[in-house]
Each structure stands twice: as C-alpha cells, then as structure tokens.
C-alpha cells in the first residue's frame, strides 16, 4: 500500500463520515417506524457482512488473506418490539445464518429442514440459545479461519500460509505462533473440516480439495 499518512487519515475521516450518515438515517427510519405505530410489532435486525481495513496490516478495503477481527467481527443488533433486553449485549457467537431461525421463531413459524442457524430469541428473555457454540468458522475465497475466542487460525486451503494467534496474550493479532502451537493449529483446522462436512468442497477457481 503506497498511501501517504495524509491520504490515509483522510480516508479514515471519510469512512467515519459515512458511519455518521448511516447513524443519522437509521435514526430517522426508527422515528418514522415509531410515528407510524409499527415499532411495537416489528422485530428489527441490523447486521453487517464484513468489516473494512483502513490501513491496518498494509491494506485498504477487504482482502481475503486478512481474516482478522477488523474484517470478521461485525455488529449484529436486534430490537425487540416490546423493548425486551434493551441495552444488553451478549458474547454468544452469533452469525448471519441465525437471522432466519430467529425471525421465524418470533413469528411462531417452524423453520424448514436444512436451516442450521441458531434461534437467538431466548436472548431477549435473558437465556442462552439452545444451540451451544464454543467456536466459529468462516471462509472467504481461498482462505479460511476458525476461532474459539482465545485462539484464531487463518490459513489458505492448502495450508501453505498458516497463521495462529493467541488473542489472550496478543489482542491485536500481531504475533504468529503457529510453529509453537501445532496442537492448536490441528484442533482449529479440525473445526473447519467438521463444519465443512468432513472435507473442503472444490473451489470454483479450481483449488485443491482439503
């Protein structure tokens, strides 16, 4: 990345301005929802699909090799029609595929076969979802990642580029300790394979199977 500090600072300012704009218009949307009398019977779910690198790790935008917190840890906010659990947060490992089961549950509709997301609605009652999660996995292009909260694994499909971070001691994910902790690498890679059904599917670009 060949950007001057001044240019990078300006990019971050513009991004912050866009966040402010979204915040303003979301506020207007919520006001309108309230004024129309719809807020009391509407479940609102706000979620993002990925984060953005703003100079961190030498990149701007999203880069599939850089599956760090800046890209993968995104907000999910739910507003209950009756205001239940207002202002509370949860450390449950929620994901976008949980939205469908949650909305269907709130509507009293049985979810169809094939859905494997979690119903998050118990969180509104101060309870944990029935689906227990101790880790999460994700994939982007030819790279994959897994994390159990403490350890983060980032790797390409062929495992030529393996990175492991101990987030308890290295919160910003800067020190690759994969060689020092091969057991954790195998453990997290096993999580990826488990979620993939036992092996990695063939990549559309012709990547080798895992």
C-alpha positions as CSV (number, residue, x, y, z in Angstrom):
1,X,0.0,0.0,0.0
2,X,1.6,3.2,-1.2
3,X,-0.6,5.8,0.6
4,X,0.7,8.8,2.4
5,X,-0.3,9.4,6.1
6,X,-2.3,12.4,5.0
7,X,-4.3,10.4,2.4
8,X,-4.9,7.5,4.8
9,X,-6.0,9.9,7.5
10,X,-8.5,11.5,5.0
11,X,-9.8,8.0,4.0
12,X,-10.5,7.2,7.7
13,X,-12.2,10.6,8.1
14,X,-14.5,9.9,5.1
15,X,-15.3,6.4,6.4
16,X,-16.2,7.9,9.8
17,X,-18.4,10.4,8.0
18,X,-20.2,7.5,6.2
19,X,-20.8,5.8,9.5
20,X,-22.3,9.0,10.9
21,X,-24.6,9.3,7.8
22,X,-25.8,5.8,8.3
23,X,-26.5,6.5,12.0
24,X,-28.5,9.6,11.2
25,X,-30.7,7.9,8.6
26,X,-31.2,4.9,10.8
27,X,-32.4,7.3,13.5
28,X,-34.8,8.8,11.0
29,X,-36.0,5.4,10.0
30,X,-36.7,4.4,13.6
31,X,-38.5,7.7,14.2
32,X,-40.7,7.0,11.2
33,X,-41.4,3.5,12.3
34,X,-42.5,4.8,15.7
35,X,-44.7,7.5,14.2
36,X,-46.5,5.0,12.0
37,X,-47.2,2.8,15.0
38,X,-45.2,0.0,13.6
39,X,-42.4,-0.2,16.2
40,X,-44.5,-2.1,18.7
41,X,-45.0,-5.0,16.4
42,X,-41.8,-5.0,14.4
43,X,-38.6,-7.0,15.1
44,X,-35.6,-5.0,13.8
45,X,-32.4,-6.8,12.9
46,X,-29.3,-4.8,11.9
47,X,-26.2,-6.7,10.7
48,X,-23.1,-6.2,8.5
49,X,-21.5,-8.8,6.3
50,X,-17.8,-7.8,6.8
51,X,-15.6,-5.0,8.2
52,X,-13.1,-2.8,6.3
53,X,-9.4,-2.4,6.6
54,X,-8.3,1.2,6.8
55,X,-4.6,0.8,6.6
56,X,-4.3,-1.9,9.1
57,X,-1.9,-4.6,8.0
58,X,-1.0,-2.6,4.9
59,X,-4.4,-2.9,3.2
60,X,-7.4,-0.7,2.5
61,X,-10.8,-2.4,1.8
62,X,-11.3,-6.1,2.3
63,X,-8.7,-8.7,1.5
64,X,-9.4,-12.4,1.7
65,X,-6.0,-13.2,3.1
66,X,-6.5,-10.9,6.1
67,X,-9.4,-12.5,8.0
68,X,-8.6,-10.7,11.2
69,X,-11.0,-9.1,13.7
70,X,-11.1,-5.9,11.5
71,X,-12.9,-7.9,8.8
72,X,-14.7,-10.7,10.6
73,X,-16.0,-9.2,13.9
74,X,-19.1,-7.3,12.8
75,X,-22.1,-5.8,14.7
76,X,-25.4,-7.6,15.0
77,X,-28.2,-5.6,16.7
78,X,-31.7,-6.7,17.4
79,X,-34.6,-4.6,18.7
80,X,-37.5,-6.5,20.3
81,X,-41.0,-5.0,19.6
82,X,-41.6,-4.8,23.3
83,X,-38.2,-3.5,24.2
84,X,-37.1,-6.6,25.9
85,X,-33.4,-6.8,26.9
86,X,-32.9,-3.2,25.7
87,X,-29.3,-2.1,26.1
88,X,-28.0,-5.5,26.8
89,X,-25.2,-7.2,25.0
90,X,-24.2,-10.9,24.5
91,X,-21.0,-12.7,23.8
92,X,-22.7,-15.5,22.1
93,X,-21.0,-16.4,18.8
94,X,-23.9,-15.3,16.5
95,X,-23.7,-15.2,12.7
96,X,-25.8,-14.1,9.8
97,X,-27.4,-17.6,9.3
98,X,-29.0,-17.2,12.7
99,X,-31.3,-14.4,11.4
100,X,-33.7,-16.7,9.6
101,X,-34.4,-19.1,12.5
102,X,-34.7,-16.2,14.9
103,X,-37.2,-14.3,12.8
104,X,-39.3,-17.5,12.1
105,X,-39.3,-18.2,15.8
106,X,-40.5,-14.7,16.7
107,X,-43.3,-15.2,14.2
108,X,-44.2,-18.6,15.6
109,X,-43.3,-20.4,12.4
110,X,-41.4,-23.7,12.3
111,X,-38.1,-23.4,10.5
112,X,-37.7,-25.6,7.4
113,X,-35.4,-28.5,7.2
114,X,-31.9,-27.6,6.1
115,X,-31.6,-24.5,8.3
116,X,-28.7,-24.9,10.7
117,X,-28.6,-21.5,12.3
118,X,-29.5,-20.8,15.9
119,X,-32.7,-19.2,17.2
120,X,-31.4,-16.1,19.1
121,X,-34.8,-15.2,20.6
122,X,-34.0,-16.7,24.0
123,X,-31.5,-13.8,24.5
124,X,-34.5,-11.5,24.8
125,X,-35.5,-13.5,27.9
126,X,-32.0,-13.5,29.4
127,X,-31.4,-17.1,28.4
128,X,-28.8,-18.7,26.2
129,X,-29.8,-20.1,22.8
130,X,-30.4,-23.8,22.7
131,X,-27.6,-24.2,20.1
132,X,-24.4,-24.2,22.1
133,X,-21.4,-22.7,20.3
134,X,-17.8,-22.8,21.5
135,X,-16.1,-21.8,18.3
136,X,-16.8,-20.2,14.9
137,X,-15.5,-20.8,11.4
138,X,-15.6,-18.8,8.2
139,X,-14.3,-18.8,4.6
140,X,-13.5,-16.1,2.1
141,X,-12.3,-17.1,-1.4
142,X,-9.4,-19.5,-0.9
143,X,-8.8,-18.6,2.8
144,X,-10.4,-20.0,5.9
145,X,-10.4,-19.1,9.6
146,X,-11.5,-20.6,12.9
147,X,-11.6,-19.2,16.4
148,X,-12.7,-20.4,19.9
149,X,-12.4,-17.0,21.5
150,X,-8.8,-17.3,22.6
151,X,-7.1,-18.8,19.5
152,X,-7.5,-17.5,16.0
153,X,-6.4,-19.6,12.9
154,X,-6.1,-18.1,9.4
155,X,-5.0,-20.4,6.6
156,X,-5.2,-20.9,2.9
157,X,-6.9,-24.1,1.7
158,X,-3.6,-25.9,1.0
159,X,-2.2,-24.8,4.5
160,X,0.9,-23.2,2.9
161,X,0.1,-20.0,4.7
162,X,-0.8,-20.8,8.3
163,X,-1.2,-18.2,11.0
164,X,-2.2,-18.7,14.6
165,X,-2.7,-16.0,17.2
166,X,-3.2,-16.2,20.9
167,X,-5.7,-13.5,21.5
168,X,-5.4,-13.7,25.2
169,X,-1.8,-12.5,25.0
170,X,-1.9,-10.8,21.6
171,X,-5.2,-9.0,21.4
172,X,-4.3,-7.2,18.2
173,X,-3.3,-10.4,16.5
174,X,0.2,-9.5,15.5
175,X,2.4,-12.5,16.5
176,X,2.1,-15.7,14.5
177,X,2.7,-18.6,16.9
178,X,1.6,-21.4,14.6
179,X,5.0,-23.2,14.9
180,X,5.0,-23.1,18.6
181,X,1.4,-24.5,19.0
182,X,0.9,-27.2,16.3
183,X,-1.7,-28.9,18.5
184,X,-3.9,-25.8,18.4
185,X,-3.5,-25.5,14.7
186,X,-4.7,-29.1,14.2
187,X,-7.6,-28.5,16.6
188,X,-8.8,-25.4,14.8
189,X,-8.3,-26.9,11.4
190,X,-10.4,-29.8,12.6
191,X,-13.2,-27.4,13.4
192,X,-13.1,-26.1,9.9
193,X,-13.3,-29.6,8.4
194,X,-16.1,-30.5,10.8
195,X,-18.2,-27.5,9.7
196,X,-17.4,-28.3,6.1
197,X,-18.8,-31.8,6.4
198,X,-15.5,-33.7,6.6
199,X,-13.6,-32.1,3.7
200,X,-13.4,-28.9,1.9
201,X,-15.5,-28.6,-1.3
202,X,-13.7,-27.9,-4.5
203,X,-13.1,-24.2,-5.0
204,X,-14.8,-22.7,-8.1
205,X,-11.4,-21.5,-9.4
206,X,-10.0,-25.0,-9.3
207,X,-8.4,-25.0,-5.9
208,X,-7.5,-28.4,-4.5
209,X,-9.8,-30.2,-2.1
210,X,-8.7,-30.4,1.6
